[in-house]
Structure formats: C-alpha cells, structure tokens
Amino acid sequence: MTQTSDNVTWLTQEAYNQLKAELEYLSGPARTEIAGKIAAAREEGDLRENGGYHAAKEEQGKQELRVRQLTQLLENAKVGEAPASADGAVAPGMVVTIAFDGDEDDTLSFLLASREYASSDIETYSPQSPLGSGVIGHKVGEDAEYELPNGKKASVKIIKAEPYNG
C-alpha cells in the first residue's frame, strides 16, 4: 500500500482483496458474534459488575473502529502501482536504504508504507513515522534529518530508493 499526496492509497490487488474480505467479515459475521456475546453477558444480570459484558462492549468498539478505518481506506484506494516519483525522490511505496550518520557500514533497508501493507519479508516504516517523514522527498545521496523520541535530531544518508515489488 502506498499513500500519495492526493490522499489516494495505492493497493496491490492482493492487499485490496484481503482488506475487503476483512471488512466483509467484520461487518457481517463478526458483528453477529459480538452481538451474541453482549446479549449472553447481559442475561447474566447486573451490568455494573459484569466483566464479560464490559469486555464484549470494548471488543465491539474496537471492531467498529476497524470497520470505519477499512471503509475509509478502501474508499480512497486505487488498485495498481503508484506512479513513480518523477524526480527520483523517496516516496511511499519504495524500499529505502539509509546509512546512519553517514556511516556506510551502519545501514537499514525498509519499506516506506502503511502497516496494512507490512510484509514479513522487510521491515516497514509508516510515511507518518519520524524516520519516514524525514526521508520523504529526499533523493539518493542526500542527507535527511528526523526527530528521535527524546527530541534530539538524527541524520541519515539516502543510499538507495527503489519501488517495492513485493
């Protein structure tokens, strides 16, 4: 999955199908299951001290949030390959190799994409993460800076950036 600046999320057909299937399950059978759990817990009596009821309601809330996330994601999704960056700059959907503090021996390669597109084959960083947002727009050979959790700045050098073909 790749998110472009025009708020379109590019998905492979496989990723689209997987997310659509998850949405259909959560909107149908999963809703029925959770409604059954809530009804069963409600029949146990006093709702103020009913842990099963409160757990089921919390699960329902998380499930409905995921339904809203998936609905929004799929509404803004296009299936296919994201257009390549015309100027060769780092963009979502690319595998990026960086060197920390310019040290060519201390490198990291990662996919710059959203978590829905995460793969076990390669580490994935969100374009909204500090590192992800720090490297976006930079070209190979350039230095990029991003903010660490402690507030300090870190510098990386872009070694390589190429489209992900996973």
Phi and psi in radians as a Rosetta constraint file:
Dihedral C 1 N 2 CA 2 C 2 CIRCULARHARMONIC -2.321 0.35
Dihedral N 2 CA 2 C 2 N 3 CIRCULARHARMONIC 2.306 0.35
Dihedral C 2 N 3 CA 3 C 3 CIRCULARHARMONIC -1.857 0.35
Dihedral N 3 CA 3 C 3 N 4 CIRCULARHARMONIC 2.193 0.35
Dihedral C 3 N 4 CA 4 C 4 CIRCULARHARMONIC -1.738 0.35
Dihedral N 4 CA 4 C 4 N 5 CIRCULARHARMONIC 2.948 0.35
Dihedral C 4 N 5 CA 5 C 5 CIRCULARHARMONIC -1.132 0.35
Dihedral N 5 CA 5 C 5 N 6 CIRCULARHARMONIC -0.363 0.35
Dihedral C 5 N 6 CA 6 C 6 CIRCULARHARMONIC -1.508 0.35
Dihedral N 6 CA 6 C 6 N 7 CIRCULARHARMONIC 0.361 0.35
Dihedral C 6 N 7 CA 7 C 7 CIRCULARHARMONIC 1.122 0.35
Dihedral N 7 CA 7 C 7 N 8 CIRCULARHARMONIC 0.422 0.35
Dihedral C 7 N 8 CA 8 C 8 CIRCULARHARMONIC -1.712 0.35
Dihedral N 8 CA 8 C 8 N 9 CIRCULARHARMONIC 2.338 0.35
Dihedral C 8 N 9 CA 9 C 9 CIRCULARHARMONIC -1.812 0.35
Dihedral N 9 CA 9 C 9 N 10 CIRCULARHARMONIC 2.132 0.35
Dihedral C 9 N 10 CA 10 C 10 CIRCULARHARMONIC -1.589 0.35
Dihedral N 10 CA 10 C 10 N 11 CIRCULARHARMONIC 2.245 0.35
Dihedral C 10 N 11 CA 11 C 11 CIRCULARHARMONIC -2.189 0.35
Dihedral N 11 CA 11 C 11 N 12 CIRCULARHARMONIC 2.575 0.35
Dihedral C 11 N 12 CA 12 C 12 CIRCULARHARMONIC -1.256 0.35
Dihedral N 12 CA 12 C 12 N 13 CIRCULARHARMONIC 2.820 0.35
Dihedral C 12 N 13 CA 13 C 13 CIRCULARHARMONIC -1.051 0.35
Dihedral N 13 CA 13 C 13 N 14 CIRCULARHARMONIC -0.685 0.35
Dihedral C 13 N 14 CA 14 C 14 CIRCULARHARMONIC -1.091 0.35
Dihedral N 14 CA 14 C 14 N 15 CIRCULARHARMONIC -0.801 0.35
Dihedral C 14 N 15 CA 15 C 15 CIRCULARHARMONIC -1.129 0.35
Dihedral N 15 CA 15 C 15 N 16 CIRCULARHARMONIC -0.718 0.35
Dihedral C 15 N 16 CA 16 C 16 CIRCULARHARMONIC -1.066 0.35
Dihedral N 16 CA 16 C 16 N 17 CIRCULARHARMONIC -0.828 0.35
Dihedral C 16 N 17 CA 17 C 17 CIRCULARHARMONIC -1.077 0.35
Dihedral N 17 CA 17 C 17 N 18 CIRCULARHARMONIC -0.714 0.35
Dihedral C 17 N 18 CA 18 C 18 CIRCULARHARMONIC -1.119 0.35
Dihedral N 18 CA 18 C 18 N 19 CIRCULARHARMONIC -0.796 0.35
Dihedral C 18 N 19 CA 19 C 19 CIRCULARHARMONIC -1.199 0.35
Dihedral N 19 CA 19 C 19 N 20 CIRCULARHARMONIC -0.655 0.35
Dihedral C 19 N 20 CA 20 C 20 CIRCULARHARMONIC -1.129 0.35
Dihedral N 20 CA 20 C 20 N 21 CIRCULARHARMONIC -0.723 0.35
Dihedral C 20 N 21 CA 21 C 21 CIRCULARHARMONIC -1.125 0.35
Dihedral N 21 CA 21 C 21 N 22 CIRCULARHARMONIC -0.710 0.35
Dihedral C 21 N 22 CA 22 C 22 CIRCULARHARMONIC -1.098 0.35
Dihedral N 22 CA 22 C 22 N 23 CIRCULARHARMONIC -0.746 0.35
Dihedral C 22 N 23 CA 23 C 23 CIRCULARHARMONIC -1.098 0.35
Dihedral N 23 CA 23 C 23 N 24 CIRCULARHARMONIC -0.761 0.35
Dihedral C 23 N 24 CA 24 C 24 CIRCULARHARMONIC -1.105 0.35
Dihedral N 24 CA 24 C 24 N 25 CIRCULARHARMONIC -0.689 0.35
Dihedral C 24 N 25 CA 25 C 25 CIRCULARHARMONIC -1.156 0.35
Dihedral N 25 CA 25 C 25 N 26 CIRCULARHARMONIC -0.844 0.35
Dihedral C 25 N 26 CA 26 C 26 CIRCULARHARMONIC -1.139 0.35
Dihedral N 26 CA 26 C 26 N 27 CIRCULARHARMONIC -0.557 0.35
Dihedral C 26 N 27 CA 27 C 27 CIRCULARHARMONIC -1.421 0.35
Dihedral N 27 CA 27 C 27 N 28 CIRCULARHARMONIC -0.317 0.35
Dihedral C 27 N 28 CA 28 C 28 CIRCULARHARMONIC -2.005 0.35
Dihedral N 28 CA 28 C 28 N 29 CIRCULARHARMONIC -1.664 0.35
Dihedral C 28 N 29 CA 29 C 29 CIRCULARHARMONIC -0.982 0.35
Dihedral N 29 CA 29 C 29 N 30 CIRCULARHARMONIC -0.698 0.35
Dihedral C 29 N 30 CA 30 C 30 CIRCULARHARMONIC -1.157 0.35
Dihedral N 30 CA 30 C 30 N 31 CIRCULARHARMONIC -0.650 0.35
Dihedral C 30 N 31 CA 31 C 31 CIRCULARHARMONIC -1.118 0.35
Dihedral N 31 CA 31 C 31 N 32 CIRCULARHARMONIC -0.720 0.35
Dihedral C 31 N 32 CA 32 C 32 CIRCULARHARMONIC -1.112 0.35
Dihedral N 32 CA 32 C 32 N 33 CIRCULARHARMONIC -0.749 0.35
Dihedral C 32 N 33 CA 33 C 33 CIRCULARHARMONIC -1.054 0.35
Dihedral N 33 CA 33 C 33 N 34 CIRCULARHARMONIC -0.841 0.35
Dihedral C 33 N 34 CA 34 C 34 CIRCULARHARMONIC -1.193 0.35
Dihedral N 34 CA 34 C 34 N 35 CIRCULARHARMONIC -0.611 0.35
Dihedral C 34 N 35 CA 35 C 35 CIRCULARHARMONIC -1.114 0.35
Dihedral N 35 CA 35 C 35 N 36 CIRCULARHARMONIC -0.660 0.35
Dihedral C 35 N 36 CA 36 C 36 CIRCULARHARMONIC -1.131 0.35
Dihedral N 36 CA 36 C 36 N 37 CIRCULARHARMONIC -0.723 0.35
Dihedral C 36 N 37 CA 37 C 37 CIRCULARHARMONIC -1.101 0.35
Dihedral N 37 CA 37 C 37 N 38 CIRCULARHARMONIC -0.745 0.35
Dihedral C 37 N 38 CA 38 C 38 CIRCULARHARMONIC -1.131 0.35
Dihedral N 38 CA 38 C 38 N 39 CIRCULARHARMONIC -0.775 0.35
Dihedral C 38 N 39 CA 39 C 39 CIRCULARHARMONIC -1.098 0.35
Dihedral N 39 CA 39 C 39 N 40 CIRCULARHARMONIC -0.746 0.35
Dihedral C 39 N 40 CA 40 C 40 CIRCULARHARMONIC -1.126 0.35
Dihedral N 40 CA 40 C 40 N 41 CIRCULARHARMONIC -0.733 0.35
Dihedral C 40 N 41 CA 41 C 41 CIRCULARHARMONIC -1.184 0.35
Dihedral N 41 CA 41 C 41 N 42 CIRCULARHARMONIC -0.613 0.35
Dihedral C 41 N 42 CA 42 C 42 CIRCULARHARMONIC -1.118 0.35
Dihedral N 42 CA 42 C 42 N 43 CIRCULARHARMONIC -0.620 0.35
Dihedral C 42 N 43 CA 43 C 43 CIRCULARHARMONIC -1.228 0.35
Dihedral N 43 CA 43 C 43 N 44 CIRCULARHARMONIC -0.239 0.35
Dihedral C 43 N 44 CA 44 C 44 CIRCULARHARMONIC -1.289 0.35
Dihedral N 44 CA 44 C 44 N 45 CIRCULARHARMONIC -0.196 0.35
Dihedral C 44 N 45 CA 45 C 45 CIRCULARHARMONIC 2.083 0.35
Dihedral N 45 CA 45 C 45 N 46 CIRCULARHARMONIC -2.473 0.35
Dihedral C 45 N 46 CA 46 C 46 CIRCULARHARMONIC -0.844 0.35
Dihedral N 46 CA 46 C 46 N 47 CIRCULARHARMONIC 1.997 0.35
Dihedral C 46 N 47 CA 47 C 47 CIRCULARHARMONIC -1.298 0.35
Dihedral N 47 CA 47 C 47 N 48 CIRCULARHARMONIC -0.390 0.35
Dihedral C 47 N 48 CA 48 C 48 CIRCULARHARMONIC -1.158 0.35
Dihedral N 48 CA 48 C 48 N 49 CIRCULARHARMONIC -0.534 0.35
Dihedral C 48 N 49 CA 49 C 49 CIRCULARHARMONIC -2.045 0.35
Dihedral N 49 CA 49 C 49 N 50 CIRCULARHARMONIC 0.415 0.35
Dihedral C 49 N 50 CA 50 C 50 CIRCULARHARMONIC -1.779 0.35
Dihedral N 50 CA 50 C 50 N 51 CIRCULARHARMONIC 1.686 0.35
Dihedral C 50 N 51 CA 51 C 51 CIRCULARHARMONIC -1.096 0.35
Dihedral N 51 CA 51 C 51 N 52 CIRCULARHARMONIC -0.660 0.35
Dihedral C 51 N 52 CA 52 C 52 CIRCULARHARMONIC -1.093 0.35
Dihedral N 52 CA 52 C 52 N 53 CIRCULARHARMONIC -0.697 0.35
Dihedral C 52 N 53 CA 53 C 53 CIRCULARHARMONIC -1.127 0.35
Dihedral N 53 CA 53 C 53 N 54 CIRCULARHARMONIC -0.842 0.35
Dihedral C 53 N 54 CA 54 C 54 CIRCULARHARMONIC -1.142 0.35
Dihedral N 54 CA 54 C 54 N 55 CIRCULARHARMONIC -0.658 0.35
Dihedral C 54 N 55 CA 55 C 55 CIRCULARHARMONIC -1.124 0.35
Dihedral N 55 CA 55 C 55 N 56 CIRCULARHARMONIC -0.737 0.35
Dihedral C 55 N 56 CA 56 C 56 CIRCULARHARMONIC -1.147 0.35
Dihedral N 56 CA 56 C 56 N 57 CIRCULARHARMONIC -0.700 0.35
Dihedral C 56 N 57 CA 57 C 57 CIRCULARHARMONIC -1.140 0.35
Dihedral N 57 CA 57 C 57 N 58 CIRCULARHARMONIC -0.684 0.35
Dihedral C 57 N 58 CA 58 C 58 CIRCULARHARMONIC -1.147 0.35
Dihedral N 58 CA 58 C 58 N 59 CIRCULARHARMONIC -0.741 0.35
Dihedral C 58 N 59 CA 59 C 59 CIRCULARHARMONIC -1.062 0.35
Dihedral N 59 CA 59 C 59 N 60 CIRCULARHARMONIC -0.710 0.35
Dihedral C 59 N 60 CA 60 C 60 CIRCULARHARMONIC -1.093 0.35
Dihedral N 60 CA 60 C 60 N 61 CIRCULARHARMONIC -0.732 0.35
Dihedral C 60 N 61 CA 61 C 61 CIRCULARHARMONIC -1.086 0.35
Dihedral N 61 CA 61 C 61 N 62 CIRCULARHARMONIC -0.752 0.35
Dihedral C 61 N 62 CA 62 C 62 CIRCULARHARMONIC -1.131 0.35
Dihedral N 62 CA 62 C 62 N 63 CIRCULARHARMONIC -0.697 0.35
Dihedral C 62 N 63 CA 63 C 63 CIRCULARHARMONIC -1.133 0.35
Dihedral N 63 CA 63 C 63 N 64 CIRCULARHARMONIC -0.753 0.35
Dihedral C 63 N 64 CA 64 C 64 CIRCULARHARMONIC -1.176 0.35
Dihedral N 64 CA 64 C 64 N 65 CIRCULARHARMONIC -0.606 0.35
Dihedral C 64 N 65 CA 65 C 65 CIRCULARHARMONIC -1.088 0.35
Dihedral N 65 CA 65 C 65 N 66 CIRCULARHARMONIC -0.777 0.35
Dihedral C 65 N 66 CA 66 C 66 CIRCULARHARMONIC -1.118 0.35
Dihedral N 66 CA 66 C 66 N 67 CIRCULARHARMONIC -0.660 0.35
Dihedral C 66 N 67 CA 67 C 67 CIRCULARHARMONIC -1.058 0.35
Dihedral N 67 CA 67 C 67 N 68 CIRCULARHARMONIC -0.795 0.35
Dihedral C 67 N 68 CA 68 C 68 CIRCULARHARMONIC -1.111 0.35
Dihedral N 68 CA 68 C 68 N 69 CIRCULARHARMONIC -0.727 0.35
Dihedral C 68 N 69 CA 69 C 69 CIRCULARHARMONIC -1.072 0.35
Dihedral N 69 CA 69 C 69 N 70 CIRCULARHARMONIC -0.827 0.35
Dihedral C 69 N 70 CA 70 C 70 CIRCULARHARMONIC -1.130 0.35
Dihedral N 70 CA 70 C 70 N 71 CIRCULARHARMONIC -0.718 0.35
Dihedral C 70 N 71 CA 71 C 71 CIRCULARHARMONIC -1.051 0.35
Dihedral N 71 CA 71 C 71 N 72 CIRCULARHARMONIC -0.825 0.35
Dihedral C 71 N 72 CA 72 C 72 CIRCULARHARMONIC -1.119 0.35
Dihedral N 72 CA 72 C 72 N 73 CIRCULARHARMONIC -0.764 0.35
Dihedral C 72 N 73 CA 73 C 73 CIRCULARHARMONIC -1.055 0.35
Dihedral N 73 CA 73 C 73 N 74 CIRCULARHARMONIC -0.840 0.35
Dihedral C 73 N 74 CA 74 C 74 CIRCULARHARMONIC -1.232 0.35
Dihedral N 74 CA 74 C 74 N 75 CIRCULARHARMONIC -0.520 0.35
Dihedral C 74 N 75 CA 75 C 75 CIRCULARHARMONIC -1.134 0.35
Dihedral N 75 CA 75 C 75 N 76 CIRCULARHARMONIC -0.574 0.35
Dihedral C 75 N 76 CA 76 C 76 CIRCULARHARMONIC -1.742 0.35
Dihedral N 76 CA 76 C 76 N 77 CIRCULARHARMONIC 0.195 0.35
Dihedral C 76 N 77 CA 77 C 77 CIRCULARHARMONIC -1.624 0.35
Dihedral N 77 CA 77 C 77 N 78 CIRCULARHARMONIC 2.582 0.35
Dihedral C 77 N 78 CA 78 C 78 CIRCULARHARMONIC -2.229 0.35
Dihedral N 78 CA 78 C 78 N 79 CIRCULARHARMONIC 2.407 0.35
Dihedral C 78 N 79 CA 79 C 79 CIRCULARHARMONIC -1.579 0.35
Dihedral N 79 CA 79 C 79 N 80 CIRCULARHARMONIC 2.315 0.35
Dihedral C 79 N 80 CA 80 C 80 CIRCULARHARMONIC 2.417 0.35
Dihedral N 80 CA 80 C 80 N 81 CIRCULARHARMONIC -2.854 0.35
Dihedral C 80 N 81 CA 81 C 81 CIRCULARHARMONIC -1.703 0.35
Dihedral N 81 CA 81 C 81 N 82 CIRCULARHARMONIC 2.382 0.35
Dihedral C 81 N 82 CA 82 C 82 CIRCULARHARMONIC -1.148 0.35
Dihedral N 82 CA 82 C 82 N 83 CIRCULARHARMONIC 2.531 0.35
Dihedral C 82 N 83 CA 83 C 83 CIRCULARHARMONIC -1.079 0.35
Dihedral N 83 CA 83 C 83 N 84 CIRCULARHARMONIC 2.382 0.35
Dihedral C 83 N 84 CA 84 C 84 CIRCULARHARMONIC -1.170 0.35
Dihedral N 84 CA 84 C 84 N 85 CIRCULARHARMONIC 2.644 0.35
Dihedral C 84 N 85 CA 85 C 85 CIRCULARHARMONIC -1.132 0.35
Dihedral N 85 CA 85 C 85 N 86 CIRCULARHARMONIC 2.092 0.35
Dihedral C 85 N 86 CA 86 C 86 CIRCULARHARMONIC -1.116 0.35
Dihedral N 86 CA 86 C 86 N 87 CIRCULARHARMONIC -0.555 0.35
Dihedral C 86 N 87 CA 87 C 87 CIRCULARHARMONIC -1.703 0.35
Dihedral N 87 CA 87 C 87 N 88 CIRCULARHARMONIC 0.122 0.35
Dihedral C 87 N 88 CA 88 C 88 CIRCULARHARMONIC 1.388 0.35
Dihedral N 88 CA 88 C 88 N 89 CIRCULARHARMONIC 0.230 0.35
Dihedral C 88 N 89 CA 89 C 89 CIRCULARHARMONIC -1.436 0.35
Dihedral N 89 CA 89 C 89 N 90 CIRCULARHARMONIC 2.723 0.35
Dihedral C 89 N 90 CA 90 C 90 CIRCULARHARMONIC -1.092 0.35
Dihedral N 90 CA 90 C 90 N 91 CIRCULARHARMONIC 2.336 0.35
Dihedral C 90 N 91 CA 91 C 91 CIRCULARHARMONIC -2.542 0.35
Dihedral N 91 CA 91 C 91 N 92 CIRCULARHARMONIC 2.797 0.35
Dihedral C 91 N 92 CA 92 C 92 CIRCULARHARMONIC -0.955 0.35
Dihedral N 92 CA 92 C 92 N 93 CIRCULARHARMONIC 2.510 0.35
Dihedral C 92 N 93 CA 93 C 93 CIRCULARHARMONIC 1.645 0.35
Dihedral N 93 CA 93 C 93 N 94 CIRCULARHARMONIC 0.071 0.35
Dihedral C 93 N 94 CA 94 C 94 CIRCULARHARMONIC -1.900 0.35
Dihedral N 94 CA 94 C 94 N 95 CIRCULARHARMONIC 2.648 0.35
Dihedral C 94 N 95 CA 95 C 95 CIRCULARHARMONIC -1.595 0.35
Dihedral N 95 CA 95 C 95 N 96 CIRCULARHARMONIC 2.125 0.35
Dihedral C 95 N 96 CA 96 C 96 CIRCULARHARMONIC -1.990 0.35
Dihedral N 96 CA 96 C 96 N 97 CIRCULARHARMONIC 2.343 0.35
Dihedral C 96 N 97 CA 97 C 97 CIRCULARHARMONIC -1.986 0.35
Dihedral N 97 CA 97 C 97 N 98 CIRCULARHARMONIC 2.210 0.35
Dihedral C 97 N 98 CA 98 C 98 CIRCULARHARMONIC -2.157 0.35
Dihedral N 98 CA 98 C 98 N 99 CIRCULARHARMONIC 2.750 0.35
Dihedral C 98 N 99 CA 99 C 99 CIRCULARHARMONIC -2.043 0.35
Dihedral N 99 CA 99 C 99 N 100 CIRCULARHARMONIC 2.259 0.35
Dihedral C 99 N 100 CA 100 C 100 CIRCULARHARMONIC -1.345 0.35
Dihedral N 100 CA 100 C 100 N 101 CIRCULARHARMONIC 2.301 0.35
Dihedral C 100 N 101 CA 101 C 101 CIRCULARHARMONIC 0.884 0.35
Dihedral N 101 CA 101 C 101 N 102 CIRCULARHARMONIC 0.577 0.35
Dihedral C 101 N 102 CA 102 C 102 CIRCULARHARMONIC 1.277 0.35
Dihedral N 102 CA 102 C 102 N 103 CIRCULARHARMONIC 0.079 0.35
Dihedral C 102 N 103 CA 103 C 103 CIRCULARHARMONIC -1.449 0.35
Dihedral N 103 CA 103 C 103 N 104 CIRCULARHARMONIC 1.841 0.35
Dihedral C 103 N 104 CA 104 C 104 CIRCULARHARMONIC -1.098 0.35
Dihedral N 104 CA 104 C 104 N 105 CIRCULARHARMONIC -0.268 0.35
Dihedral C 104 N 105 CA 105 C 105 CIRCULARHARMONIC -1.543 0.35
Dihedral N 105 CA 105 C 105 N 106 CIRCULARHARMONIC -0.293 0.35
Dihedral C 105 N 106 CA 106 C 106 CIRCULARHARMONIC -1.892 0.35
Dihedral N 106 CA 106 C 106 N 107 CIRCULARHARMONIC 1.437 0.35
Dihedral C 106 N 107 CA 107 C 107 CIRCULARHARMONIC -2.035 0.35
Dihedral N 107 CA 107 C 107 N 108 CIRCULARHARMONIC 2.841 0.35
Dihedral C 107 N 108 CA 108 C 108 CIRCULARHARMONIC -2.494 0.35
Dihedral N 108 CA 108 C 108 N 109 CIRCULARHARMONIC 2.291 0.35
Dihedral C 108 N 109 CA 109 C 109 CIRCULARHARMONIC -1.942 0.35
Dihedral N 109 CA 109 C 109 N 110 CIRCULARHARMONIC 2.377 0.35
Dihedral C 109 N 110 CA 110 C 110 CIRCULARHARMONIC -2.644 0.35
Dihedral N 110 CA 110 C 110 N 111 CIRCULARHARMONIC 2.756 0.35
Dihedral C 110 N 111 CA 111 C 111 CIRCULARHARMONIC -1.574 0.35
Dihedral N 111 CA 111 C 111 N 112 CIRCULARHARMONIC 2.242 0.35
Dihedral C 111 N 112 CA 112 C 112 CIRCULARHARMONIC -1.638 0.35
Dihedral N 112 CA 112 C 112 N 113 CIRCULARHARMONIC 1.685 0.35
Dihedral C 112 N 113 CA 113 C 113 CIRCULARHARMONIC -2.831 0.35
Dihedral N 113 CA 113 C 113 N 114 CIRCULARHARMONIC 2.966 0.35
Dihedral C 113 N 114 CA 114 C 114 CIRCULARHARMONIC -1.327 0.35
Dihedral N 114 CA 114 C 114 N 115 CIRCULARHARMONIC 2.830 0.35
Dihedral C 114 N 115 CA 115 C 115 CIRCULARHARMONIC -1.096 0.35
Dihedral N 115 CA 115 C 115 N 116 CIRCULARHARMONIC -0.457 0.35
Dihedral C 115 N 116 CA 116 C 116 CIRCULARHARMONIC -1.127 0.35
Dihedral N 116 CA 116 C 116 N 117 CIRCULARHARMONIC -0.353 0.35
Dihedral C 116 N 117 CA 117 C 117 CIRCULARHARMONIC -1.808 0.35
Dihedral N 117 CA 117 C 117 N 118 CIRCULARHARMONIC 0.071 0.35
Dihedral C 117 N 118 CA 118 C 118 CIRCULARHARMONIC -0.995 0.35
Dihedral N 118 CA 118 C 118 N 119 CIRCULARHARMONIC 2.501 0.35
Dihedral C 118 N 119 CA 119 C 119 CIRCULARHARMONIC -2.223 0.35
Dihedral N 119 CA 119 C 119 N 120 CIRCULARHARMONIC 2.607 0.35
Dihedral C 119 N 120 CA 120 C 120 CIRCULARHARMONIC -1.314 0.35
Dihedral N 120 CA 120 C 120 N 121 CIRCULARHARMONIC -0.222 0.35
Dihedral C 120 N 121 CA 121 C 121 CIRCULARHARMONIC -1.323 0.35
Dihedral N 121 CA 121 C 121 N 122 CIRCULARHARMONIC -0.511 0.35
Dihedral C 121 N 122 CA 122 C 122 CIRCULARHARMONIC -2.559 0.35
Dihedral N 122 CA 122 C 122 N 123 CIRCULARHARMONIC 2.520 0.35
Dihedral C 122 N 123 CA 123 C 123 CIRCULARHARMONIC -1.142 0.35
Dihedral N 123 CA 123 C 123 N 124 CIRCULARHARMONIC 2.473 0.35
Dihedral C 123 N 124 CA 124 C 124 CIRCULARHARMONIC -2.090 0.35
Dihedral N 124 CA 124 C 124 N 125 CIRCULARHARMONIC 2.301 0.35
Dihedral C 124 N 125 CA 125 C 125 CIRCULARHARMONIC -2.056 0.35
Dihedral N 125 CA 125 C 125 N 126 CIRCULARHARMONIC 2.378 0.35
Dihedral C 125 N 126 CA 126 C 126 CIRCULARHARMONIC -1.240 0.35
Dihedral N 126 CA 126 C 126 N 127 CIRCULARHARMONIC 2.532 0.35
Dihedral C 126 N 127 CA 127 C 127 CIRCULARHARMONIC -1.083 0.35
Dihedral N 127 CA 127 C 127 N 128 CIRCULARHARMONIC -0.359 0.35
Dihedral C 127 N 128 CA 128 C 128 CIRCULARHARMONIC -1.551 0.35
Dihedral N 128 CA 128 C 128 N 129 CIRCULARHARMONIC -0.140 0.35
Dihedral C 128 N 129 CA 129 C 129 CIRCULARHARMONIC -1.193 0.35
Dihedral N 129 CA 129 C 129 N 130 CIRCULARHARMONIC 2.810 0.35
Dihedral C 129 N 130 CA 130 C 130 CIRCULARHARMONIC -0.988 0.35
Dihedral N 130 CA 130 C 130 N 131 CIRCULARHARMONIC -0.801 0.35
Dihedral C 130 N 131 CA 131 C 131 CIRCULARHARMONIC -1.180 0.35
Dihedral N 131 CA 131 C 131 N 132 CIRCULARHARMONIC -0.785 0.35
Dihedral C 131 N 132 CA 132 C 132 CIRCULARHARMONIC -1.032 0.35
Dihedral N 132 CA 132 C 132 N 133 CIRCULARHARMONIC -0.852 0.35
Dihedral C 132 N 133 CA 133 C 133 CIRCULARHARMONIC -1.207 0.35
Dihedral N 133 CA 133 C 133 N 134 CIRCULARHARMONIC -0.434 0.35
Dihedral C 133 N 134 CA 134 C 134 CIRCULARHARMONIC -1.272 0.35
Dihedral N 134 CA 134 C 134 N 135 CIRCULARHARMONIC -0.540 0.35
Dihedral C 134 N 135 CA 135 C 135 CIRCULARHARMONIC -1.651 0.35
Dihedral N 135 CA 135 C 135 N 136 CIRCULARHARMONIC -0.332 0.35
Dihedral C 135 N 136 CA 136 C 136 CIRCULARHARMONIC -1.034 0.35
Dihedral N 136 CA 136 C 136 N 137 CIRCULARHARMONIC 2.323 0.35
Dihedral C 136 N 137 CA 137 C 137 CIRCULARHARMONIC 1.595 0.35
Dihedral N 137 CA 137 C 137 N 138 CIRCULARHARMONIC -0.244 0.35
Dihedral C 137 N 138 CA 138 C 138 CIRCULARHARMONIC -1.510 0.35
Dihedral N 138 CA 138 C 138 N 139 CIRCULARHARMONIC 2.661 0.35
Dihedral C 138 N 139 CA 139 C 139 CIRCULARHARMONIC -1.818 0.35
Dihedral N 139 CA 139 C 139 N 140 CIRCULARHARMONIC 2.823 0.35
Dihedral C 139 N 140 CA 140 C 140 CIRCULARHARMONIC -0.957 0.35
Dihedral N 140 CA 140 C 140 N 141 CIRCULARHARMONIC 2.330 0.35
Dihedral C 140 N 141 CA 141 C 141 CIRCULARHARMONIC 1.682 0.35
Dihedral N 141 CA 141 C 141 N 142 CIRCULARHARMONIC -0.306 0.35
Dihedral C 141 N 142 CA 142 C 142 CIRCULARHARMONIC -1.491 0.35
Dihedral N 142 CA 142 C 142 N 143 CIRCULARHARMONIC 2.731 0.35
Dihedral C 142 N 143 CA 143 C 143 CIRCULARHARMONIC -1.633 0.35
Dihedral N 143 CA 143 C 143 N 144 CIRCULARHARMONIC 2.518 0.35
Dihedral C 143 N 144 CA 144 C 144 CIRCULARHARMONIC -2.256 0.35
Dihedral N 144 CA 144 C 144 N 145 CIRCULARHARMONIC 2.652 0.35
Dihedral C 144 N 145 CA 145 C 145 CIRCULARHARMONIC -2.170 0.35
Dihedral N 145 CA 145 C 145 N 146 CIRCULARHARMONIC 2.503 0.35
Dihedral C 145 N 146 CA 146 C 146 CIRCULARHARMONIC -2.517 0.35
Dihedral N 146 CA 146 C 146 N 147 CIRCULARHARMONIC 2.826 0.35
Dihedral C 146 N 147 CA 147 C 147 CIRCULARHARMONIC -1.664 0.35
Dihedral N 147 CA 147 C 147 N 148 CIRCULARHARMONIC 2.292 0.35
Dihedral C 147 N 148 CA 148 C 148 CIRCULARHARMONIC -1.405 0.35
Dihedral N 148 CA 148 C 148 N 149 CIRCULARHARMONIC 2.839 0.35
Dihedral C 148 N 149 CA 149 C 149 CIRCULARHARMONIC -0.996 0.35
Dihedral N 149 CA 149 C 149 N 150 CIRCULARHARMONIC -0.476 0.35
Dihedral C 149 N 150 CA 150 C 150 CIRCULARHARMONIC -1.472 0.35
Dihedral N 150 CA 150 C 150 N 151 CIRCULARHARMONIC 0.055 0.35
Dihedral C 150 N 151 CA 151 C 151 CIRCULARHARMONIC 1.647 0.35
Dihedral N 151 CA 151 C 151 N 152 CIRCULARHARMONIC -0.212 0.35
Dihedral C 151 N 152 CA 152 C 152 CIRCULARHARMONIC -1.376 0.35
Dihedral N 152 CA 152 C 152 N 153 CIRCULARHARMONIC 2.815 0.35
Dihedral C 152 N 153 CA 153 C 153 CIRCULARHARMONIC -1.720 0.35
Dihedral N 153 CA 153 C 153 N 154 CIRCULARHARMONIC 2.543 0.35
Dihedral C 153 N 154 CA 154 C 154 CIRCULARHARMONIC -2.198 0.35
Dihedral N 154 CA 154 C 154 N 155 CIRCULARHARMONIC 2.598 0.35
Dihedral C 154 N 155 CA 155 C 155 CIRCULARHARMONIC -2.019 0.35
Dihedral N 155 CA 155 C 155 N 156 CIRCULARHARMONIC 2.412 0.35
Dihedral C 155 N 156 CA 156 C 156 CIRCULARHARMONIC -2.328 0.35
Dihedral N 156 CA 156 C 156 N 157 CIRCULARHARMONIC 2.703 0.35
Dihedral C 156 N 157 CA 157 C 157 CIRCULARHARMONIC -1.931 0.35
Dihedral N 157 CA 157 C 157 N 158 CIRCULARHARMONIC 2.324 0.35
Dihedral C 157 N 158 CA 158 C 158 CIRCULARHARMONIC -1.354 0.35
Dihedral N 158 CA 158 C 158 N 159 CIRCULARHARMONIC 2.003 0.35
Dihedral C 158 N 159 CA 159 C 159 CIRCULARHARMONIC -1.601 0.35
Dihedral N 159 CA 159 C 159 N 160 CIRCULARHARMONIC -0.742 0.35
Dihedral C 159 N 160 CA 160 C 160 CIRCULARHARMONIC -2.678 0.35
Dihedral N 160 CA 160 C 160 N 161 CIRCULARHARMONIC 2.563 0.35
Dihedral C 160 N 161 CA 161 C 161 CIRCULARHARMONIC -2.583 0.35
Dihedral N 161 CA 161 C 161 N 162 CIRCULARHARMONIC 2.073 0.35
Dihedral C 161 N 162 CA 162 C 162 CIRCULARHARMONIC -2.478 0.35
Dihedral N 162 CA 162 C 162 N 163 CIRCULARHARMONIC 2.647 0.35
Dihedral C 162 N 163 CA 163 C 163 CIRCULARHARMONIC -1.038 0.35
Dihedral N 163 CA 163 C 163 N 164 CIRCULARHARMONIC 2.496 0.35
Dihedral C 163 N 164 CA 164 C 164 CIRCULARHARMONIC -1.395 0.35
Dihedral N 164 CA 164 C 164 N 165 CIRCULARHARMONIC 2.269 0.35
Dihedral C 164 N 165 CA 165 C 165 CIRCULARHARMONIC -2.085 0.35
Dihedral N 165 CA 165 C 165 N 166 CIRCULARHARMONIC 0.854 0.35
